[in-house]
Amino acid sequence: MVPFGKITLGGIGGPLAMAARDTVNGLREPFVTEWRQRSKKPWDWELMSIVNSELELP
């Protein structure tokens, strides 16, 4: 797992999109990413997960 840092969302959309934007922008804990190398090629990586311990999804 690799600490990623802060993700900031922008834009205007429907009420659900704006609620998601405000929730993500209000998080204080950093996002952590997990990557997997798919082959021996140095550019062939796949993002497996993005986790934020503060983010709660129903």
TORNU-640189 format. One record per atom (N, C-alpha, C, O): atom name; residue number from 1; residue in one letter; z, y, x. Coordinates in nm, 2 decimals, padded with zeros to 4 digits. Each point is the difference from the previous one (the first is absolute). Example, Ala and Ser with C-alpha at 12.3 -4.5 7.8 and 13.67 -1.06 7.14 Angstrom:
# TORNU-640189
 name resi resn     zz     yy     xx
    N    1    A  00.78 -00.57  01.32
   CA    1    A  00.00  00.12 -00.09
    C    1    A  00.00  00.12  00.09
    O    1    A  00.07  00.00  00.10
    N    2    S -00.14  00.11 -00.14
   CA    2    S  00.00  00.11  00.09
    C    2    S  00.08  00.11 -00.08
    O    2    S  00.01  00.11  00.05
This chain:
# TORNU-640189
 name resi resn     zz     yy     xx
    N    1    M  00.00 -00.12  00.08
   CA    1    M  00.00  00.12 -00.08
    C    1    M  00.00  00.12  00.09
    O    1    M  00.07  00.01  00.10
    N    2    V -00.15  00.09 -00.14
   CA    2    V -00.01  00.13  00.08
    C    2    V  00.04  00.11 -00.09
    O    2    V -00.06  00.02 -00.11
    N    3    P  00.16  00.06  00.15
   CA    3    P  00.03  00.13 -00.07
    C    3    P -00.12  00.09  00.00
    O    3    P -00.06  00.03  00.10
    N    4    F  00.03  00.02 -00.22
   CA    4    F -00.12  00.08 -00.02
    C    4    F  00.03  00.15 -00.01
    O    4    F -00.06  00.08  00.06
    N    5    G  00.16 -00.05 -00.14
   CA    5    G  00.04  00.14 -00.02
    C    5    G -00.02  00.04 -00.14
    O    5    G  00.01 -00.08 -00.09
    N    6    K -00.03  00.21  00.07
   CA    6    K -00.01  00.06 -00.13
    C    6    K -00.14 -00.01 -00.05
    O    6    K -00.09  00.03  00.07
    N    7    I  00.07 -00.06 -00.20
   CA    7    I -00.12  00.01 -00.07
    C    7    I  00.01  00.11 -00.10
    O    7    I  00.09  00.00 -00.08
    N    8    T -00.19  00.09  00.07
   CA    8    T  00.00  00.11 -00.09
    C    8    T -00.12 -00.01 -00.09
    O    8    T -00.11 -00.01  00.05
    N    9    L  00.13  00.01 -00.18
   CA    9    L -00.12 -00.01 -00.09
    C    9    L -00.02  00.14 -00.06
    O    9    L  00.09  00.08 -00.02
    N   10    G -00.22 -00.05 -00.01
   CA   10    G -00.03  00.13 -00.06
    C   10    G -00.10 -00.02 -00.11
    O   10    G -00.05 -00.11 -00.02
    N   11    G  00.02  00.21 -00.05
   CA   11    G -00.09  00.00 -00.11
    C   11    G  00.06  00.01 -00.14
    O   11    G  00.12  00.01 -00.01
    N   12    I -00.21  00.00 -00.08
   CA   12    I  00.04  00.02 -00.14
    C   12    I -00.08 -00.11 -00.08
    O   12    I -00.11 -00.02  00.02
    N   13    G  00.19 -00.04 -00.11
   CA   13    G -00.06 -00.11 -00.08
    C   13    G  00.07  00.00 -00.13
    O   13    G  00.06  00.10 -00.05
    N   14    G -00.06 -00.22 -00.01
   CA   14    G  00.08 -00.02 -00.13
    C   14    G  00.14  00.00  00.03
    O   14    G  00.05  00.01  00.11
    N   15    P  00.03 -00.02 -00.22
   CA   15    P  00.15  00.00  00.02
    C   15    P  00.05 -00.12  00.08
    O   15    P  00.10  00.03  00.08
    N   16    L -00.16 -00.14 -00.08
   CA   16    L  00.05 -00.12  00.08
    C   16    L -00.03  00.03  00.15
    O   16    L  00.08 -00.03  00.08
    N   17    A -00.20  00.08 -00.05
   CA   17    A -00.04  00.03  00.14
    C   17    A  00.10  00.11  00.05
    O   17    A  00.04 -00.01  00.12
    N   18    M -00.01  00.11 -00.20
   CA   18    M  00.09  00.11  00.05
    C   18    M  00.14 -00.05  00.02
    O   18    M  00.07  00.04  00.09
    N   19    A -00.03 -00.14 -00.17
   CA   19    A  00.14 -00.05  00.02
    C   19    A  00.00 -00.09  00.12
    O   19    A  00.10  00.01  00.08
    N   20    A -00.20 -00.08 -00.05
   CA   20    A -00.01 -00.08  00.12
    C   20    A  00.00  00.09  00.12
    O   20    A  00.07 -00.03  00.10
    N   21    R -00.15  00.13 -00.10
   CA   21    R -00.01  00.10  00.11
    C   21    R  00.14  00.06  00.03
    O   21    R  00.04  00.01  00.11
    N   22    D  00.03  00.03 -00.22
   CA   22    D  00.13  00.06  00.02
    C   22    D  00.10 -00.10  00.05
    O   22    D  00.09  00.04  00.08
    N   23    T -00.09 -00.16 -00.12
   CA   23    T  00.09 -00.10  00.05
    C   23    T -00.02 -00.03  00.14
    O   23    T  00.09  00.00  00.08
    N   24    V -00.22 -00.02 -00.03
   CA   24    V -00.03 -00.03  00.14
    C   24    V  00.04  00.12  00.09
    O   24    V  00.05 -00.02  00.10
    N   25    N -00.08  00.14 -00.15
   CA   25    N  00.02  00.11  00.08
    C   25    N  00.15  00.03  00.02
    O   25    N  00.05  00.07  00.09
    N   26    G  00.03 -00.12 -00.18
   CA   26    G  00.15  00.02  00.00
    C   26    G  00.07 -00.10  00.08
    O   26    G  00.13  00.01  00.02
    N   27    L -00.19 -00.11  00.03
   CA   27    L  00.06 -00.11  00.08
    C   27    L  00.04  00.06  00.14
    O   27    L -00.07  00.07  00.06
    N   28    R  00.19 -00.11 -00.02
   CA   28    R  00.05  00.04  00.14
    C   28    R -00.01 -00.11  00.10
    O   28    R -00.02  00.03  00.12
    N   29    E  00.02 -00.16 -00.16
   CA   29    E -00.01 -00.11  00.09
    C   29    E -00.14 -00.01  00.05
    O   29    E -00.09  00.02 -00.08
    N   30    P  00.06 -00.06  00.21
   CA   30    P -00.13 -00.02  00.04
    C   30    P -00.07 -00.13 -00.05
    O   30    P  00.07 -00.09 -00.04
    N   31    F -00.20  00.09  00.03
   CA   31    F -00.07 -00.12 -00.04
    C   31    F -00.01 -00.09  00.12
    O   31    F -00.02  00.05  00.11
    N   32    V  00.02 -00.18 -00.13
   CA   32    V -00.01 -00.10  00.10
    C   32    V -00.13 -00.08 -00.03
    O   32    V -00.01 -00.05 -00.11
    N   33    T -00.08  00.03  00.21
   CA   33    T -00.12 -00.07 -00.02
    C   33    T  00.00 -00.13  00.07
    O   33    T  00.07 -00.01  00.11
    N   34    E -00.13 -00.09 -00.16
   CA   34    E -00.02 -00.13  00.06
    C   34    E -00.15 -00.03  00.01
    O   34    E -00.07  00.00 -00.10
    N   35    W  00.03 -00.03  00.23
   CA   35    W -00.14 -00.03  00.03
    C   35    W -00.02 -00.14  00.05
    O   35    W  00.09 -00.06  00.06
    N   36    R -00.21  00.01 -00.08
   CA   36    R -00.04 -00.13  00.05
    C   36    R -00.14  00.01  00.07
    O   36    R -00.09  00.06 -00.06
    N   37    Q  00.08 -00.11  00.18
   CA   37    Q -00.13  00.00  00.07
    C   37    Q -00.08 -00.12 -00.05
    O   37    Q  00.05 -00.11  00.01
    N   38    R -00.16  00.14 -00.07
   CA   38    R -00.09 -00.10 -00.06
    C   38    R -00.08 -00.08  00.10
    O   38    R -00.03 -00.12 -00.03
    N   39    S  00.00  00.18  00.14
   CA   39    S -00.08 -00.07  00.11
    C   39    S  00.04  00.05  00.13
    O   39    S  00.09  00.09  00.01
    N   40    K -00.16 -00.13  00.09
   CA   40    K  00.03  00.05  00.14
    C   40    K -00.06  00.14  00.02
    O   40    K  00.03  00.06  00.10
    N   41    K -00.11 -00.01 -00.19
   CA   41    K -00.06  00.13  00.01
    C   41    K  00.11  00.10 -00.01
    O   41    K  00.08  00.00 -00.09
    N   42    P -00.08  00.10  00.18
   CA   42    P  00.11  00.10  00.00
    C   42    P  00.00  00.09 -00.13
    O   42    P  00.11  00.06 -00.03
    N   43    W -00.22 -00.05 -00.04
   CA   43    W  00.00  00.09 -00.12
    C   43    W  00.02 -00.08 -00.13
    O   43    W -00.01  00.06 -00.11
    N   44    D  00.03 -00.19  00.12
   CA   44    D  00.00 -00.09 -00.12
    C   44    D  00.14 -00.02 -00.05
    O   44    D  00.06 -00.11  00.02
    N   45    W  00.00  00.21 -00.08
   CA   45    W  00.14 -00.01 -00.05
    C   45    W  00.00  00.01 -00.15
    O   45    W -00.09  00.07 -00.06
    N   46    E  00.19 -00.13 -00.01
   CA   46    E  00.01  00.00 -00.14
    C   46    E  00.14  00.05 -00.04
    O   46    E  00.10 -00.05  00.06
    N   47    L -00.09  00.15 -00.15
   CA   47    L  00.13  00.05 -00.04
    C   47    L  00.05 -00.10 -00.10
    O   47    L -00.06 -00.03 -00.11
    N   48    M  00.18 -00.03  00.14
   CA   48    M  00.06 -00.10 -00.09
    C   48    M  00.10  00.06 -00.10
    O   48    M  00.00 -00.05 -00.12
    N   49    S  00.08  00.14  00.16
   CA   49    S  00.09  00.06 -00.10
    C   49    S  00.04  00.14  00.05
    O   49    S  00.00  00.03  00.12
    N   50    I  00.05  00.05 -00.22
   CA   50    I  00.06  00.13  00.03
    C   50    I  00.13  00.00 -00.08
    O   50    I -00.01 -00.02 -00.12
    N   51    V  00.12  00.04  00.18
   CA   51    V  00.13 -00.01 -00.06
    C   51    V  00.08  00.13  00.02
    O   51    V -00.01  00.06  00.11
    N   52    N  00.08 -00.02 -00.21
   CA   52    N  00.09  00.11  00.01
    C   52    N  00.13 -00.04 -00.07
    O   52    N  00.00 -00.02 -00.12
    N   53    S  00.11  00.01  00.19
   CA   53    S  00.13 -00.05 -00.06
    C   53    S  00.05  00.09 -00.11
    O   53    S  00.08 -00.05 -00.09
    N   54    E -00.12  00.17  00.09
   CA   54    E  00.05  00.10 -00.10
    C   54    E -00.09 -00.01 -00.13
    O   54    E  00.05  00.04 -00.11
    N   55    L -00.17 -00.09  00.12
   CA   55    L -00.09 -00.01 -00.12
    C   55    L  00.03 -00.12 -00.09
    O   55    L  00.00 -00.11  00.05
    N   56    E  00.03  00.14 -00.17
   CA   56    E  00.02 -00.11 -00.10
    C   56    E -00.10  00.00 -00.10
    O   56    E -00.03  00.10 -00.07
    N   57    L -00.04 -00.22  00.05
   CA   57    L -00.10 -00.02 -00.10
    C   57    L  00.05 -00.09 -00.11
    O   57    L  00.06 -00.10  00.04
    N   58    P -00.08  00.13 -00.16
   CA   58    P  00.05 -00.08 -00.11
    C   58    P -00.08 -00.13 -00.01
    O   58    P  00.03 -00.09 -00.08
